[in-house]
Amino acid sequence: MEKFHQKPNLYTDQVSLNVFNLEKAIQFYTEIIGFKVLEQTDQKANLTTDGETTLLALKQPKDVISKAGRTSGLYHFAILLPTRADLSVFLHHIIKTGYPLGAADHHVSEALYLTDPDGNGIEVYIDRPAIEWKWIDNKVHMVTDPLDGDGLLAESNAEWAGLPAKTIIGHIHLHVSDLKKAEEFYVNGLGFSIVSHYPQAIFISTGHYHHHIALNTWQGVGAPKAPQNMVGLNWYTIVFPDENIREQTMERLQKIGAAVSEEDGLFITKDPAGNHIHLVVK
């Protein structure tokens, strides 16, 4: 695993989801995906892989509603495994469970796709070595080709024991309502760079990663914001390398009209499509 998810890059390291039934969600994310429960209350649970750090936070709002129609919000969040052998073990496990999945080879990565009981998209993937990625005019070449499933399965036949401790959140992919407004917010405001285009989508990153965030209008241009109590994305983090860079970023956000609020020392903003973001320093 290379150094795209540490200083001086901006990246996401936590995702929070609203779920309809917390116990059912915990069962899925532990038994199918392989997280471990770090903390749990009646309405919330923090999930981990290393026993110390929360990667996925689950929340069951009191008045929770199921997904309703086309809205902005989560397309998928992506779990990045340390090695190809780890992805092989995960694929063996999913096949044994019989849980539905999709797969793709993106040239920069090999990916498996699942959907949780609430309809939230999940990608579980590994990166190919960055030296193998193809860049032309500062844009990375990505494709969606069939995955070599047999080759991946042959990589390892180790016993599955859940997600490896060094698993991280690799990226997040969001539905937005207006791609130009999203670009202004994420590029001009937050400071990401566009590294790839796709029909009705852009991929952005820092540090020459293939993408830390992807944004699309596949739910329709002008898609309404999701109700706060609907299952789906609650919030996600963007990690800054230091206080000064975060402060400069918040000033840029305010200049383009994006509100930044503080709640108990936590700085929060939201993109033009209503996706909530926690701005943290680590």
C-alpha positions as CSV (number, residue, x, y, z in Angstrom):
1,M,0.0,0.0,0.0
2,E,1.5,3.3,-1.1
3,K,1.6,6.8,0.5
4,F,-1.5,8.3,-1.0
5,H,-3.5,8.3,2.2
6,Q,-1.2,10.3,4.5
7,K,0.5,13.7,4.7
8,P,0.7,15.9,2.7
9,N,-2.3,14.6,0.8
10,L,-6.0,15.3,1.5
11,Y,-8.0,12.1,1.8
12,T,-11.0,10.5,3.5
13,D,-10.5,8.1,6.4
14,Q,-14.0,7.7,7.9
15,V,-17.5,7.2,6.5
16,S,-20.7,7.4,8.5
17,L,-23.9,5.8,7.2
18,N,-27.5,6.1,8.3
19,V,-29.1,2.6,8.4
20,F,-32.6,1.4,8.8
21,N,-31.9,-1.4,11.3
22,L,-28.7,-1.2,13.3
23,E,-28.4,-4.8,14.3
24,K,-29.0,-6.0,10.8
25,A,-26.4,-3.6,9.5
26,I,-23.8,-4.7,12.1
27,Q,-24.4,-8.3,11.2
28,F,-23.8,-7.5,7.5
29,Y,-20.7,-5.4,8.0
30,T,-19.1,-7.9,10.4
31,E,-20.1,-11.3,8.9
32,I,-20.1,-10.4,5.2
33,I,-17.6,-7.5,5.0
34,G,-15.4,-8.3,7.9
35,F,-15.3,-5.3,10.2
36,K,-15.2,-5.6,14.0
37,V,-17.4,-3.7,16.4
38,L,-15.3,-1.1,18.4
39,E,-18.2,0.7,20.2
40,Q,-21.9,0.2,20.2
41,T,-25.0,1.9,21.7
42,D,-28.7,1.5,21.0
43,Q,-28.5,3.7,17.9
44,K,-24.9,3.9,16.9
45,A,-21.9,1.6,16.2
46,N,-18.3,2.3,15.3
47,L,-16.6,-0.4,13.2
48,T,-12.9,-1.0,13.0
49,T,-10.3,-3.4,11.5
50,D,-7.4,-2.7,13.9
51,G,-9.3,-2.6,17.1
52,E,-8.4,1.1,17.6
53,T,-9.5,3.3,14.7
54,T,-13.1,3.8,13.5
55,L,-13.4,3.4,9.7
56,L,-17.2,3.0,9.4
57,A,-19.7,4.6,11.8
58,L,-23.3,3.4,11.6
59,K,-26.3,5.3,12.9
60,Q,-30.0,4.4,13.1
61,P,-31.9,7.7,13.3
62,K,-35.1,7.6,15.4
63,D,-37.3,8.5,12.5
64,V,-35.2,6.7,9.8
65,I,-36.7,6.2,6.3
66,S,-35.7,3.9,3.5
67,K,-34.1,5.2,0.3
68,A,-36.6,7.2,-1.7
69,G,-36.2,7.9,-5.3
70,R,-33.3,9.6,-7.0
71,T,-31.3,11.9,-4.7
72,S,-27.8,13.1,-4.1
73,G,-25.7,11.2,-1.7
74,L,-23.6,8.1,-1.6
75,Y,-22.9,6.0,-4.7
76,H,-20.3,3.9,-2.9
77,F,-17.5,4.1,-0.4
78,A,-14.4,2.1,-1.1
79,I,-12.5,-0.2,1.3
80,L,-8.8,-0.5,0.3
81,L,-7.1,-3.7,1.2
82,P,-3.3,-3.9,1.7
83,T,-2.5,-6.7,-0.8
84,R,-3.9,-8.6,-3.7
85,A,-3.7,-11.8,-1.6
86,D,-6.1,-10.0,0.9
87,L,-8.6,-9.3,-2.0
88,S,-8.3,-13.0,-3.1
89,V,-9.2,-14.2,0.4
90,F,-12.1,-11.8,0.5
91,L,-13.4,-13.0,-2.9
92,H,-13.1,-16.7,-1.7
93,H,-15.2,-15.6,1.4
94,I,-17.9,-13.8,-0.6
95,I,-18.3,-16.7,-3.0
96,K,-18.7,-19.1,0.0
97,T,-21.4,-16.8,1.5
98,G,-23.3,-16.6,-1.8
99,Y,-23.7,-12.9,-1.4
100,P,-24.3,-11.0,-4.7
101,L,-21.3,-9.1,-6.0
102,G,-19.9,-7.4,-9.1
103,A,-16.3,-7.0,-10.2
104,A,-14.1,-4.9,-12.5
105,D,-10.6,-4.2,-13.5
106,H,-9.9,-0.5,-13.7
107,H,-6.3,-0.8,-14.7
108,V,-5.2,1.2,-11.7
109,S,-7.0,-1.2,-9.4
110,E,-9.0,-4.4,-9.1
111,A,-12.4,-4.1,-7.5
112,L,-15.3,-6.0,-6.1
113,Y,-18.7,-4.4,-5.6
114,L,-21.4,-5.2,-3.1
115,T,-24.6,-3.5,-1.8
116,D,-25.5,-3.5,1.9
117,P,-29.1,-4.3,3.1
118,D,-30.0,-0.6,2.9
119,G,-28.8,-0.2,-0.7
120,N,-25.5,1.5,0.1
121,G,-22.8,0.7,-2.4
122,I,-19.5,-0.7,-1.3
123,E,-16.3,-1.2,-3.2
124,V,-13.6,-3.5,-1.9
125,Y,-10.4,-3.1,-3.9
126,I,-6.6,-3.2,-4.2
127,D,-4.4,-0.8,-6.1
128,R,-2.0,-1.9,-8.7
129,P,1.5,-0.4,-8.2
130,A,1.4,3.3,-9.1
131,I,4.3,2.8,-11.4
132,E,2.0,0.8,-13.7
133,W,-0.7,3.6,-13.9
134,K,-0.8,5.5,-17.2
135,W,-0.9,9.3,-17.1
136,I,-1.4,11.6,-20.1
137,D,-1.5,15.3,-19.5
138,N,-2.0,14.8,-15.8
139,K,-5.0,12.6,-16.3
140,V,-4.9,9.0,-15.3
141,H,-6.1,6.3,-17.6
142,M,-8.9,4.2,-16.0
143,V,-11.1,1.6,-17.6
144,T,-13.9,-0.8,-16.6
145,D,-12.8,-4.1,-17.9
146,P,-13.8,-7.7,-16.7
147,L,-11.9,-8.8,-13.7
148,D,-9.6,-11.8,-13.9
149,G,-11.5,-13.7,-11.2
150,D,-9.7,-16.9,-11.7
151,G,-6.3,-15.2,-11.4
152,L,-7.4,-13.4,-8.3
153,L,-8.7,-16.5,-6.7
154,A,-5.4,-18.3,-7.4
155,E,-3.5,-15.6,-5.5
156,S,-4.3,-17.0,-2.1
157,N,-6.2,-19.8,-0.4
158,A,-5.6,-18.6,3.1
159,E,-8.5,-18.7,5.6
160,W,-10.7,-15.6,5.8
161,A,-10.5,-13.9,9.2
162,G,-12.2,-10.6,8.5
163,L,-10.7,-7.4,7.0
164,P,-6.9,-7.0,7.6
165,A,-5.8,-4.6,10.3
166,K,-4.2,-2.3,7.8
167,T,-7.4,-1.8,5.8
168,I,-8.3,1.8,5.1
169,I,-11.0,3.9,3.4
170,G,-9.5,4.3,-0.1
171,H,-12.0,6.7,-1.6
172,I,-15.6,7.8,-1.7
173,H,-17.9,8.2,-4.8
174,L,-20.9,10.6,-4.5
175,H,-24.0,11.5,-6.4
176,V,-24.3,15.2,-6.9
177,S,-26.9,17.4,-8.5
178,D,-24.6,19.8,-10.6
179,L,-21.1,18.8,-11.7
180,K,-19.9,22.3,-12.3
181,K,-20.9,23.4,-8.8
182,A,-19.4,20.3,-7.3
183,E,-16.1,21.0,-9.2
184,E,-16.0,24.6,-7.9
185,F,-16.5,23.3,-4.3
186,Y,-14.1,20.4,-4.4
187,V,-11.4,21.9,-6.7
188,N,-11.5,25.6,-6.1
189,G,-12.7,25.3,-2.5
190,L,-11.1,22.2,-1.0
191,G,-8.1,22.1,-3.3
192,F,-8.4,18.7,-5.1
193,S,-7.3,18.3,-8.7
194,I,-9.3,16.6,-11.5
195,V,-7.4,13.5,-12.6
196,S,-10.0,11.8,-14.8
197,H,-13.3,12.4,-16.6
198,Y,-16.1,9.9,-17.3
199,P,-19.5,10.5,-18.8
200,Q,-21.3,12.7,-16.3
201,A,-18.5,12.2,-13.7
202,I,-15.2,13.5,-12.5
203,F,-12.5,11.9,-10.4
204,I,-10.4,14.1,-8.1
205,S,-7.4,13.6,-5.9
206,T,-4.3,15.1,-4.3
207,G,-0.8,13.7,-4.5
208,H,-1.3,12.1,-8.0
209,Y,-3.7,9.3,-6.7
210,H,-6.1,7.9,-9.2
211,H,-8.9,9.3,-7.0
212,H,-9.7,10.1,-3.4
213,I,-13.2,11.3,-4.4
214,A,-15.5,10.7,-7.4
215,L,-18.5,12.8,-8.3
216,N,-21.3,12.0,-10.7
217,T,-24.8,13.2,-11.8
218,W,-26.0,9.7,-12.6
219,Q,-29.1,10.2,-10.4
220,G,-30.0,13.1,-12.7
221,V,-28.9,16.7,-13.0
222,G,-30.7,18.6,-10.3
223,A,-31.3,15.5,-8.1
224,P,-32.7,16.7,-4.8
225,K,-30.8,16.5,-1.5
226,A,-31.5,13.4,0.5
227,P,-33.6,13.9,3.7
228,Q,-31.3,13.9,6.8
229,N,-33.1,10.9,8.2
230,M,-32.9,8.7,5.1
231,V,-30.6,5.7,4.9
232,G,-27.4,6.5,3.1
233,L,-24.5,8.8,3.7
234,N,-24.5,10.6,7.0
235,W,-21.1,12.3,6.7
236,Y,-17.5,11.5,5.6
237,T,-14.2,13.0,6.6
238,I,-11.5,14.9,4.7
239,V,-8.2,14.7,6.5
240,F,-5.8,17.8,6.3
241,P,-2.1,17.6,7.1
242,D,-2.1,20.6,9.5
243,E,-4.2,23.3,11.0
244,N,-2.9,26.0,8.7
245,I,-3.9,24.2,5.5
246,R,-7.3,23.5,7.0
247,E,-7.7,27.2,7.9
248,Q,-6.8,28.3,4.5
249,T,-9.2,25.8,3.0
250,M,-12.1,27.0,5.1
251,E,-11.4,30.6,4.1
252,R,-11.5,29.5,0.4
253,L,-14.8,27.6,1.0
254,Q,-16.3,30.7,2.6
255,K,-15.2,32.9,-0.3
256,I,-17.1,30.7,-2.8
257,G,-20.2,30.7,-0.5
258,A,-19.9,27.4,1.3
259,A,-20.7,27.5,4.9
260,V,-18.4,26.1,7.6
261,S,-19.6,25.5,11.1
262,E,-18.0,24.4,14.3
263,E,-19.6,22.0,16.7
264,D,-17.6,21.1,19.8
265,G,-14.3,21.6,18.0
266,L,-15.4,19.8,14.9
267,F,-15.4,21.7,11.7
268,I,-18.2,20.7,9.3
269,T,-19.2,21.8,5.8
270,K,-21.4,20.4,3.1
271,D,-21.0,20.3,-0.7
272,P,-23.6,22.0,-3.0
273,A,-25.5,18.6,-3.2
274,G,-25.8,18.5,0.6
275,N,-23.2,15.8,1.3
276,H,-21.9,16.5,4.8
277,I,-18.1,16.6,5.3
278,H,-16.1,16.7,8.6
279,L,-12.8,18.6,8.1
280,V,-10.2,17.0,10.4
281,V,-6.5,17.3,11.1
282,K,-4.4,14.2,11.7
